[in-house]
Amino acid sequence: MATFGRRLAGTSDALTGFELATLKIEDPAVIAISGKAQHMIARFTGRESDEISGTVFQVTPDDIQSTDRYEVDACKRIAVTLRSGIRAWVYVDAQTGQ
């Protein structure tokens, strides 16, 4: 709600070849919005056995711009194909993302 100002429509899906890792957040504005100094991030492993289950949301180009402004430099946005075959943008660890 803080990022988009509305509830997003989404469906369950999964990201393969990635695992969840902890990311320390140092940006006070991001901490204020989320209430946490540690966030979870997708970290590339390349192993088909690694999978992150989650939700793929329907967003607009303006939504993506809002999210880009929110995300910290330790994250980067990449295009992926989810388990369902849907192409999507995901934010991943900037050091290990593809």
N, C-alpha and C positions, 0 to 999 in steps of 0.2 A: 504494500500500500504506500509506503514512504517513497519508493522509487517511481511507481507508475500511477499512483492515485486511483487505482481501481483493482479489482480482483481479476486475475488472468484466467482464461480457459486453458486447460491442459489435459494431456493424457499420459498414462504410464508408459515408460520406455526404459531403455538401458544403453549405457555407453560402454563399449567393450575396448579392451586394451589400455584401460586406465584403472587406477586405484585411488581411494580417498587418502589424503594426507592433511596434516595440520599446517596452517599458514598463520604466522604471527602478523597481526595488523597493527600498524603504528600510526595510521592516519586518524587523528582525533575525530574528524567528521564521520568517518565510516564507523568507528567505535560507538559514537553517539547514536547513530541510526540503528545499528544492529544490537548494541548493548553488550558486545563481546569483542575482546582483543585477540581471540583465536577463532579462525574460521576454517571450515573444511574446503579443500580444493582438489580438483581432479589432477592427478599426476600421471603422465604417460609412462606405461611400462612396455607396451607392445605385445604383451602376452594375451592371447585370446581368452585364457582362463580368468583374467581379471575383468571385472564388470562392476559398474556403478549403476544401481537402479535409481530411478528418479522420475521426474515429470518433464515432458517437453511442452513448452508454452507457446501459444500463438501470440506473436508480438508484431508490432509495426516497426518500420524504420526509425520512427521517432522514439519508440521504446528502446530500441538498441542503442541509440545515441544517449538516452538517459542512463542506461546501464553502463555504457562505456565511461561516462562521467563519474559514476559511483565506484567502479572497480579501481583497485589500487594497482600500482606499477608492477607488483609481483604477479599479477594475472595478465593473461592475454587471451583475446578472443580468436578462436579458430573454427573453421567449418569441418564438420564430421558427418559420418553416416551412422545413425543409431542402429541398434539391433533390428528395429522394425523396417529399416531401409529408408527412413525419413532423413533428409539432409537438415542439419541444424547447426546453429552457432552454439558453442560452449566456451566458458571461461575456464582456463586451465593454468597450472603453474607455469609462469613465463620461462623458467629455467629448464623445464623438462617437456614442455608442450611441443607438439609436432608442427 
